[in-house]
């Protein structure tokens, strides 16, 4: 049975949706910098645990001081564990594992397929997010733009093992499933959804880390690594997921998944601005393709052109 079967088809995203989507892409683009520093000293599973646990503690404190009450999450406990598994535990673990073998370029392109999987799932399971020519064309342009923007880095990373590529695709598919789960939290405030998801993720990850890694050396990282972990947990997870669930509720699952097309652009621009990198012509061309893809998915520009005499 379709989710939200009585909902009307969604139109173009509103300005307030774009004002959340673009900052969210920038924040998650920055997460690659923090994770790159942290994985130098922390096992991927340990990093997943610290990321979700610190974020969960921060959001629990936020709800305690500002509200709403976390008791709103308790009737949905089972759904929160499903969301935690599909939106944190599985994709975070697969991405970190895959990036041990793949270059950042091919990893970014595979991660950017998330809107494609989300659109397929939304078309099958919902009535208000069906396939349309502009969504298909826009997602294709976005993925192509990501591939062009990565350029030589993509070519260099194509030789990685097949399992690592499937790990990144599996993470993207898991994100798509998670967006279908997130749609079911009707009327639950976004801070409560983010807190419930990350709390459930922490409960899942504690025994996983203890069994797979053991308690020894968990707190032995250097100060720069802890700074990166805090930034990853507080900015790129706790705050970012409040934006994310606001966006899912307002714009829908497919539109929220478009953030994965913005993340590589953000990561590259941050490198250019703060790490002394330089932008090549093919990188600028790839960004323009992604921008064209987002405009195509939005659709309102074409509606206006058709409406003109």
C-alpha positions as CSV (number, residue, x, y, z in Angstrom):
1,X,0.0,0.0,0.0
2,X,1.3,3.4,-0.9
3,X,2.5,5.7,1.9
4,X,0.3,8.8,2.3
5,X,-2.0,7.6,-0.4
6,X,-4.3,10.6,-0.1
7,X,-1.6,13.2,-0.6
8,X,-1.6,15.4,-3.7
9,X,1.4,15.3,-6.0
10,X,4.2,17.6,-4.8
11,X,5.1,20.7,-6.9
12,X,8.4,22.6,-7.1
13,X,10.3,23.2,-3.9
14,X,9.5,26.4,-2.0
15,X,12.2,29.0,-1.3
16,X,12.3,27.8,2.4
17,X,13.1,24.3,1.2
18,X,16.0,25.5,-1.0
19,X,17.2,27.6,2.0
20,X,17.6,24.4,4.0
21,X,18.8,22.1,1.2
22,X,21.8,24.3,0.2
23,X,23.2,24.8,3.7
24,X,22.7,21.1,4.4
25,X,24.7,20.2,1.4
26,X,27.5,22.6,2.5
27,X,27.5,21.1,6.0
28,X,27.6,17.5,4.8
29,X,30.3,18.4,2.3
30,X,32.4,19.6,5.3
31,X,31.9,16.2,6.9
32,X,34.3,14.7,4.5
33,X,37.1,16.9,5.9
34,X,36.3,15.9,9.5
35,X,36.0,12.2,8.7
36,X,39.3,12.3,6.7
37,X,41.1,13.5,9.8
38,X,39.3,11.1,12.2
39,X,39.8,7.9,10.3
40,X,43.5,8.3,10.5
41,X,43.4,7.2,14.1
42,X,40.0,5.8,14.7
43,X,38.5,2.5,13.4
44,X,35.5,3.2,11.1
45,X,33.1,1.5,13.4
46,X,34.4,3.4,16.4
47,X,34.0,6.6,14.5
48,X,30.4,5.8,13.7
49,X,29.8,5.2,17.4
50,X,31.4,8.5,18.5
51,X,29.6,10.4,15.7
52,X,26.1,9.2,16.7
53,X,26.7,9.0,20.5
54,X,28.0,12.6,20.8
55,X,25.3,13.9,18.5
56,X,22.6,12.0,20.5
57,X,23.8,13.4,23.8
58,X,23.9,17.0,22.4
59,X,20.3,16.7,21.1
60,X,19.0,15.1,24.3
61,X,20.5,18.1,26.2
62,X,18.9,20.4,23.6
63,X,15.4,18.8,24.1
64,X,15.8,18.9,27.9
65,X,16.6,22.6,27.9
66,X,14.4,23.8,25.0
67,X,11.9,21.1,24.2
68,X,9.8,19.5,22.8
69,X,9.8,16.5,25.2
70,X,11.6,13.4,24.1
71,X,8.5,11.5,25.3
72,X,7.0,12.2,21.9
73,X,9.5,9.7,20.5
74,X,8.6,6.8,22.8
75,X,5.4,5.6,20.9
76,X,7.6,5.3,17.8
77,X,10.5,3.4,19.3
78,X,10.4,0.5,16.8
79,X,10.3,2.9,13.8
80,X,13.2,4.9,15.3
81,X,15.4,1.7,15.4
82,X,14.5,1.0,11.8
83,X,15.4,4.6,10.8
84,X,18.6,4.4,12.8
85,X,19.6,1.1,11.1
86,X,18.9,2.4,7.5
87,X,20.0,6.0,7.9
88,X,23.0,5.8,10.2
89,X,24.3,2.3,11.1
90,X,24.3,0.7,7.7
91,X,25.3,3.7,5.4
92,X,27.9,5.2,7.7
93,X,29.6,1.8,8.1
94,X,29.5,1.0,4.4
95,X,30.8,4.4,3.4
96,X,33.7,4.3,5.8
97,X,34.5,0.7,4.7
98,X,34.3,1.5,1.0
99,X,36.5,4.6,1.3
100,X,39.3,2.4,2.7
101,X,39.6,1.1,-0.9
102,X,38.1,3.7,-3.2
103,X,39.2,7.2,-4.1
104,X,37.0,10.1,-3.0
105,X,36.0,10.7,-6.6
106,X,34.3,7.5,-7.3
107,X,32.8,7.4,-3.8
108,X,31.2,10.8,-4.4
109,X,29.7,9.7,-7.7
110,X,28.3,6.5,-6.2
111,X,26.9,8.4,-3.2
112,X,25.3,10.9,-5.6
113,X,23.1,8.1,-7.0
114,X,20.9,8.3,-3.8
115,X,18.2,10.5,-5.5
116,X,17.9,7.8,-8.2
117,X,17.2,5.0,-5.7
118,X,15.0,7.3,-3.7
119,X,12.9,8.2,-6.8
120,X,12.4,4.5,-7.7
121,X,11.3,3.7,-4.1
122,X,9.1,6.7,-3.9
123,X,7.4,5.9,-7.2
124,X,6.7,2.4,-5.9
125,X,5.6,3.2,-2.3
126,X,4.1,6.7,-2.4
127,X,1.3,8.5,-4.3
128,X,2.8,12.1,-4.1
129,X,6.3,11.5,-5.4
130,X,5.9,9.7,-8.7
131,X,8.4,9.5,-11.6
132,X,8.4,12.5,-14.0
133,X,10.5,13.5,-16.9
134,X,12.1,16.5,-15.2
135,X,13.1,14.4,-12.1
136,X,14.6,11.7,-14.2
137,X,16.4,14.1,-16.4
138,X,17.6,16.3,-13.5
139,X,19.0,13.4,-11.5
140,X,20.8,12.1,-14.6
141,X,22.3,15.6,-15.2
142,X,23.3,15.7,-11.5
143,X,25.1,12.4,-11.5
144,X,26.8,13.2,-14.8
145,X,27.8,16.6,-13.4
146,X,29.3,14.9,-10.3
147,X,31.3,12.5,-12.6
148,X,32.6,15.4,-14.8
149,X,33.5,17.5,-11.7
150,X,35.5,14.7,-10.1
151,X,37.3,14.2,-13.5
152,X,40.7,12.6,-13.2
153,X,40.0,11.6,-9.5
154,X,37.1,9.5,-10.8
155,X,39.2,7.7,-13.4
156,X,42.0,7.0,-10.9
157,X,39.5,5.4,-8.5
158,X,37.7,3.2,-11.0
159,X,40.1,0.3,-10.4
160,X,39.0,-0.4,-6.8
161,X,37.5,-3.7,-5.8
162,X,33.9,-4.5,-6.7
163,X,32.9,-5.1,-3.1
164,X,33.9,-1.5,-2.2
165,X,31.8,-0.1,-5.0
166,X,28.8,-2.2,-3.9
167,X,29.3,-0.9,-0.4
168,X,28.9,2.7,-1.6
169,X,25.9,1.7,-3.7
170,X,24.5,-0.2,-0.8
171,X,24.8,3.0,1.4
172,X,23.0,5.0,-1.2
173,X,20.2,2.5,-1.4
174,X,20.0,2.4,2.4
175,X,19.6,6.2,2.4
176,X,16.7,5.8,0.0
177,X,15.0,3.3,2.2
178,X,15.6,5.6,5.2
179,X,13.8,8.4,3.5
180,X,10.7,6.2,3.0
181,X,10.9,5.4,6.7
182,X,11.3,9.1,7.7
183,X,8.1,10.0,5.8
184,X,6.1,8.0,8.4
185,X,6.9,10.4,11.3
186,X,3.8,12.5,10.7
187,X,3.5,15.3,13.2
188,X,6.7,14.5,15.1
189,X,8.9,17.6,15.5
190,X,12.2,17.4,13.5
191,X,14.5,17.7,16.7
192,X,12.6,14.7,18.2
193,X,13.1,12.6,15.0
194,X,16.8,13.5,14.9
195,X,17.3,12.7,18.6
196,X,15.4,9.5,18.5
197,X,17.2,8.3,15.4
198,X,20.7,9.0,16.9
199,X,19.8,7.6,20.3
200,X,18.7,4.4,18.7
201,X,21.9,4.3,16.5
202,X,24.0,4.7,19.7
203,X,22.2,1.8,21.4
204,X,22.8,-0.4,18.3
205,X,26.5,0.7,17.8
206,X,27.7,0.1,21.4
207,X,27.5,-3.7,21.3
208,X,28.7,-3.7,17.7
209,X,31.9,-1.8,18.6
210,X,32.5,-3.8,21.8
211,X,32.2,-7.1,19.9
212,X,34.1,-6.0,16.8
213,X,36.8,-3.8,18.3
214,X,36.8,-4.2,22.0
215,X,37.0,-1.4,24.6
216,X,40.8,-1.0,24.5
217,X,42.1,2.2,23.0
218,X,38.7,3.8,22.3
219,X,39.8,7.1,23.9
220,X,43.4,7.3,22.8
221,X,43.0,9.6,19.8
222,X,44.9,12.9,19.6
223,X,43.5,16.4,20.2
224,X,43.1,17.2,16.4
225,X,41.2,14.0,15.9
226,X,38.8,14.7,18.8
227,X,38.2,18.2,17.4
228,X,37.3,16.6,14.1
229,X,35.0,14.1,15.8
230,X,33.2,16.9,17.7
231,X,32.7,18.9,14.5
232,X,31.5,15.8,12.7
233,X,29.0,14.9,15.5
234,X,27.7,18.3,16.5
235,X,27.6,20.2,13.2
236,X,27.5,17.5,10.5
237,X,25.2,15.2,12.4
238,X,23.2,16.8,15.2
239,X,22.4,20.1,13.5
240,X,22.4,18.7,10.0
241,X,19.8,16.1,10.8
242,X,17.4,18.7,12.2
243,X,17.6,20.4,8.8
244,X,17.3,17.1,7.0
245,X,14.1,16.0,8.7
246,X,12.6,19.5,8.3
247,X,13.3,19.1,4.6
248,X,11.8,15.6,4.4
249,X,8.6,16.9,6.0
250,X,8.4,20.0,3.9
251,X,9.7,19.0,0.5
252,X,9.4,15.2,0.4
253,X,11.8,12.3,0.2
254,X,13.0,12.7,-3.4
255,X,13.7,16.4,-3.0
256,X,15.5,15.8,0.3
257,X,17.8,13.2,-1.3
258,X,19.1,15.9,-3.8
259,X,21.4,17.0,-1.0
260,X,23.8,14.2,-2.2
261,X,24.3,16.1,-5.5
262,X,25.3,19.2,-3.6
263,X,27.7,17.5,-1.2
264,X,30.6,17.0,-3.7
265,X,30.3,20.6,-4.9
266,X,30.4,21.8,-1.3
267,X,33.4,19.6,-0.5
268,X,35.3,20.9,-3.5
269,X,34.5,24.5,-2.9
270,X,35.6,24.2,0.8
271,X,38.9,22.8,-0.4
272,X,39.3,25.7,-2.8
273,X,38.5,28.3,-0.2
274,X,40.3,26.9,2.9
275,X,42.9,24.4,1.7
276,X,44.4,26.4,-1.1
277,X,43.1,24.2,-3.9
278,X,42.3,25.4,-7.4
279,X,39.3,24.9,-9.5
280,X,39.9,23.3,-12.9
281,X,37.7,24.1,-15.9
282,X,36.1,20.6,-15.9
283,X,35.2,21.0,-12.2
284,X,33.4,24.3,-13.0
285,X,31.7,22.5,-15.9
286,X,30.6,19.7,-13.6
287,X,29.2,22.2,-11.0
288,X,27.2,23.9,-13.8
289,X,25.7,20.5,-14.9
290,X,24.7,19.8,-11.3
291,X,23.1,23.2,-11.1
292,X,21.2,22.6,-14.3
293,X,20.1,19.2,-13.0
294,X,18.7,20.9,-9.8
295,X,16.8,23.5,-11.9
296,X,15.4,20.7,-14.1
297,X,14.2,18.7,-11.1
298,X,12.6,21.8,-9.6
299,X,10.7,22.3,-12.8
300,X,9.3,25.8,-12.2
301,X,11.5,27.5,-14.8
302,X,10.1,25.2,-17.5
303,X,6.5,25.7,-16.3
304,X,7.0,29.5,-16.6
305,X,8.5,29.1,-20.1
306,X,5.5,27.0,-21.2
307,X,3.1,29.5,-19.8
308,X,4.6,32.4,-21.8
309,X,2.8,33.2,-25.0
